[in-house]
Amino acid sequence: METSFERRRYPRFDRQCPVKLYQPSARRYRGGCTANLSAGGALLELADPAHLMPGETIELVVDTDDSTALVHSDRMRRAHVVRVMGHDAVAQRVAVEFDAVDDVPAAAAA
């Protein structure tokens, strides 16, 4: 008998949105985009290998409306790295979980 069990707590939306990520351990900002979003986290695609580790705390902003290249610090949200997938010819994929539930996916779904 085959059973499927969905571990995700929030609906996930396939949407590519620009992302700006700050990695405190490296004191470096990186750009990328989302592969998908939920209220609890996101799957990110980073063009530059970030050498992130599972459990590492990061800060990021997801720009759901392409409003500006300048990001104010009050828009940054804390998250931690859940999983890091290998870097291929296009991007490194990183799964993150937001420290607080957010309404970003509602804006992304629009």
C-alpha positions as a printed Julia matrix, in Angstrom:
110×3 Matrix{Float64}:
  0.0    0.0     0.0
  1.37   3.38   -1.0
  0.77   6.38    1.23
  1.84   9.97    0.78
  2.53  12.26    3.67
  2.87  15.99    3.15
  5.2   17.49    5.75
  4.68  21.1     4.66
  2.51  23.22    6.92
  1.79  25.97    4.4
  0.73  25.99    0.73
  3.61  26.48   -1.66
  3.51  28.79   -4.7
  5.76  28.33   -7.73
  6.92  31.88   -8.36
 10.24  33.42   -9.3
 10.86  36.6    -7.37
 14.15  38.46   -6.9
 15.83  37.76   -3.56
 18.56  39.58   -1.69
 20.26  37.42    0.93
 22.67  38.53    3.66
 24.99  35.89    5.08
 26.27  37.24    8.45
 28.97  34.56    8.79
 30.59  35.76    5.54
 29.48  39.4     5.9
 28.29  39.26    2.32
 25.15  40.0     0.32
 24.08  37.68   -2.51
 21.41  37.93   -5.14
 19.14  35.23   -6.43
 15.53  34.32   -6.99
 12.91  32.09   -5.48
 11.9   28.83   -7.1
  8.89  28.64   -4.79
  7.46  30.34   -1.71
  5.29  29.52    1.25
  4.37  31.4     4.41
  6.97  29.35    6.27
  9.89  29.39    3.84
 11.26  29.34    0.33
 13.44  27.47   -2.11
 16.11  29.86   -3.36
 18.3   29.71   -6.44
 21.61  31.52   -6.0
 23.89  32.06   -9.0
 26.94  32.5    -6.75
 27.78  29.53   -4.49
 27.14  30.76   -0.97
 28.78  28.01    1.11
 25.76  28.02    3.39
 25.36  25.33    6.03
 22.13  23.76    7.33
 21.11  25.54   10.53
 22.88  28.77    9.54
 20.94  31.99   10.18
 20.57  34.39    7.27
 18.57  37.51    6.48
 16.71  37.99    3.23
 14.15  40.02    1.4
 11.83  38.69   -1.29
 10.75  41.35   -3.77
  7.32  40.23   -4.95
  6.62  43.42   -6.91
 10.03  44.3    -8.43
  9.63  47.65   -6.73
 13.19  48.74   -6.11
 16.84  47.72   -6.2
 17.41  49.45   -2.86
 16.22  47.39    0.1
 15.61  48.96    3.48
 16.8   46.94    6.47
 13.3   46.84    7.96
 12.19  44.66    5.0
 14.84  42.01    5.75
 13.53  38.89    7.5
 15.42  36.26    9.45
 15.5   32.7     8.24
 17.62  29.62    8.71
 18.99  27.23    6.14
 17.22  23.87    6.12
 18.89  22.18    3.16
 21.63  22.99    0.65
 21.63  21.29   -2.72
 24.67  21.11   -4.98
 25.64  23.84   -7.39
 25.04  23.01  -11.05
 25.79  25.03  -14.18
 22.96  27.45  -13.42
 22.49  27.89   -9.67
 22.82  26.55   -6.16
 19.46  25.67   -4.58
 18.95  26.44   -0.89
 15.84  25.67    1.17
 15.18  28.16    3.98
 12.6   28.4     6.74
 11.47  31.84    7.9
 11.82  32.48   11.62
  8.33  34.06   11.58
  5.35  33.16    9.4
  4.96  35.74    6.66
  2.43  36.95    4.11
  4.92  37.02    1.2
  3.22  34.1    -0.57
 -0.1   35.96   -0.64
  1.57  38.76   -2.56
  3.42  36.25   -4.75
  0.22  34.44   -5.67
 -1.39  37.62   -6.97
